[in-house]
């Protein structure tokens, strides 16, 4: 495997991990936001 190709593979791997973490974080953030608004903006 040429070095450039190897670097590209490592980059895409790190990118997929990062996007996975980001989507998980956004999901948690949305859940927390919904809970917050239900608690404080509720009836």
N, C-alpha and C positions, 0 to 999 in steps of 0.2 A: 504493500500500500504506500503510495507516494505521500510525503509529508503534508503537502497541501490538502490532499484528500482526507488524510487523517485529522488534520486540524478542523476541516469543515465538518466532519462527523462529530468531533468533540463539541463543536459549537452548536450544532443542531440538537445534540443530546442535552447540553446545558440549557438551551433555549426551551426545550420541551419541559424540562424540570421546572424552570423558572415560570413558564406559563401555567403549569399545573399548580404551583404554589400561589401564583397570582389569582387564579380563578377560585382556589379554595379560600384565600383571604377575602376576596370580593364577596363570596358567598356568605362567609361569617359576618362580614361588615353589613351586608344586606339584612341578614337575620337579626343582628344587633339593632340596626336602624328600625326595622319593623317592630321589634320588641319595645324599643324606646318610645316610638310614636304611639304605640298602643297604650303604653303605661301612662305617658304624660299628656297625650292629646286625646285620650279616650273620653267617653261620656262622663 
